[in-house]
């Protein structure tokens, strides 16, 4: 498992490269070895667990969206992806929307490890009824406990600002 310093350096590198655009992500990036040997023989060992040859499994210390398959004592990545805020999984390259914000699942290799992370693609504004709107559109919105019917929003970096008139 990566140390806190390694995780911090990886996040810093991602921020500097422009890949980490959203402050409040569904989950931190998950570090994953591309090949892990759990021991000789036909079964695989993951901590105290013994995984039978051929079985597809998750490693509890990693993302639940990363599946491994045991193959004669070694594990290989069977499928990989990013976890969203509801616990759902999305394949690398897949795009999805949550609460009017669209993300794409990305895979980045840093220092011999793979990191899986949802990257913000487009942020839209959410009205009082839960519908999504682009910047500049007029819609209803509840602000400070009061419903306003002529509101607009602007999206700047990772912030959505609502203005009601």
N, C-alpha and C positions, 0 to 999 in steps of 0.2 A: 504494500500500500504506500502511496506517495506521502511524504511528510507534508506538514503544513507549509513549509518554505517552498517545496517543489510545487505544490498546488498554487501558491501565491505567485510564483514566478511564471507558471504556465498561464494563469489568468492575466497577469501583466502583459505577457507576450501577446495574448489574444486581443487585449484591449488596444495595444499599440498598433496591431496590424488591422484594426478596424473590424474584427470579427465579432466582438462582444458589444452589441449596440443597445441592449436593453438591460437596465439595472435590476429589475425584479424578474428574474427568469424562473421558469418552472422548476429547474433543478440545476445544480452546478454540473460542469462537464464531468463525464465519467472516464477514468483512466482504465484502459484495457490492454493487456498483453495480446499480441497477435498470435502467439503460439505459447502454450504453457504445457510443460511436461509434469504430470502429477506422480510419476513413478513407473517402474517396470511392471510387466504383466498385461493382462487384458483389461482390467478395471482401472478407473481413474479415482484419485483421491482428491477431495476438496475439503480441506480442514479435516474434520472427523468423519465426513461422509465418504462412502464408497459408491461410485457411480458405475453401473454395469456398462460393459462395452456396447457401443451403438446408441446409448441413451442420450437424448437431448436434455440439457439441464441449464439452470441459471446458477450463478455464483452469488450467494447472498451479499457478499461484500461489494458487488458491482451493480450496475444498472439491471433492472428486471427486463429491460428491452434488449439485452445482449444475451443471446442463447449460444451455448457451447454444445458440441457433440463429443462424447468420449469415443476414441478410436484407438484401441490397443494400448492403453496406458497414457495416452496424450489427449489433450482436448484441442479442438479447433473451433473457430467461430462458425456457427451454424447460421445465425442471422444477427443483424446489428441495427440499432436505431436509437432514437431519442425518446425520452419520456416527457409527456405533457403534464400540465398541472392537475389533470384528473387521473393520472396513472396510466393513460393509454400510451401505446407505442407507435412510433412512426419511423419508417425505413429511411435510410440515408438518401437524401435527395427529395424526399416527400415533403409537400407543402400542406399545411393545415391552418385553420383559423380558430382562435379562442378569444371570446369577448372582444370581437372586432379587431383583433391583432393577428396578422398572418405571419407564420414562421416557416422556415425550411430547416430540416434536420441536416446537420453537417458533420463530417468526420475530418478531424485534423490530426496529423501525426506530428508529435513533438518529442524529441529525445527518445525515439524508439517506442513510444506509447501512442495509442489512439485515443482521442478525446471526441465524444459524441455530444453535440450541443445544438439546441434550437436557436436559430438566428432570426431576429426580427426582419421581416421583409417589408411589411406595410402596416401602419397603425391607422385605424379609422376611429371615428367618434361614436359613442354609444348613447342613444337617446333614452328618454324616460321609459319607453316600452321595450328596450333591449335591442332595437334595430340599429344597424350600422350606417354611418353617413360619412361622406368624404368632407374634407375641409371646405369651408365656404357655404355648405348647405345650411338651410335653416331648419331647426327641429325643436321639439320640446325636450326639456331637461329639468331634473329636480336639483336645485341648488340651495343649500342651507335650509333644507326641509320644505322649500316652496317650489311648486311647479311653474316653470316659465315656458311660454310657447314660442318665443322668438330667440332661440339660442344658436350660436355658432361655435365652432371649435377650431383650434389650430394645433398642429402637431410639429413640435420642435425637438429634434434628437429623440430622447426617450420620454418626453412629457407630452401629455394631451391637456391643453388648457381650454376650459369652457367659458364663454362669455354670453350673458343673457341680457336682453334689452327690454 
